């Protein structure tokens, strides 16, 4: 005999764009996002007995997303994710959990003749802002915010030495290297009881995204990095200190390697060590370093 042990379904890759106009100035703002909705609940019979009566069609989910975007603010994305998730568990009695993922794409206002243009934008990088939320009936709303695809590089100020060596080790130690990575950083908020509680802290979502981004960039640039591991821990520690409502911070940082090229074969041309100026960017394999840092539990009083 078999049994259904996991069931979740929904609509992925819902492309959504919203334009808003300041009535006083005529200045326009735009937001573009990709939304994924997945529902859980009393839906087993749709799988096991071909009973579609329990299925909220994925097209219905898509249309609902557009209607809610028209009727509500979609920024910050944490708020919109909570609005969407709450709608599904409150509207359908047999749906008990709604998973919503939002990827907010980057549009930056253009400057023309030194002034912000009222309705023109550019995409100045592939960086995205991501929100992953779960609204669960009777439990609350969990939200994790993220920065993804933020590509950074510094040409010096990074070292890697003193690591374990054995018969399998070929890598040499270095006290000065190029450090480059594509940042994926996330921070998990405390559990919110309901949508009203999410709405009560709306300004903090944008503030947290801005603080986390600034901490990431400043620490990356200024830290005399002994390792990616140590640098990313410093980032996590600072974000926890800056955002009291955050319970955990995580980073995933792949190494983007740049290797020296020995050109001594050509007339003794020096291009290694202190003489290195030309490098070969590498695609793979690459190092991948990850960590999660949480708040330390207070010691119990005796």
ABEGO torsion letter per residue (X at the ends): XBBBABBBBEBBGBBBBBBBBBAAAGBBBBBBBBBBBBBBEBAAAAAAAGBAAABBBAAAAAAAAAAAAAABBAOBAAAAAAAAAAAAAAABAABABBBBBBBBBBBBBBBBGGBBBAABBBBAEABBBBBBBBBBBGAEBBBBBBBBGBBBBBABGBBBBGBBBBAABABBBBABBBBBBBBBBBBBBBBBABAAAAAAAAAAAAAAAAAAAAAAAAAAAABBBABAAAAAAAAAAAAAAABAABABBBBBBBBBBBBBBBAAABGGBBABEAABABBBBBAOBBBBBBBBBBBBBBBBBX
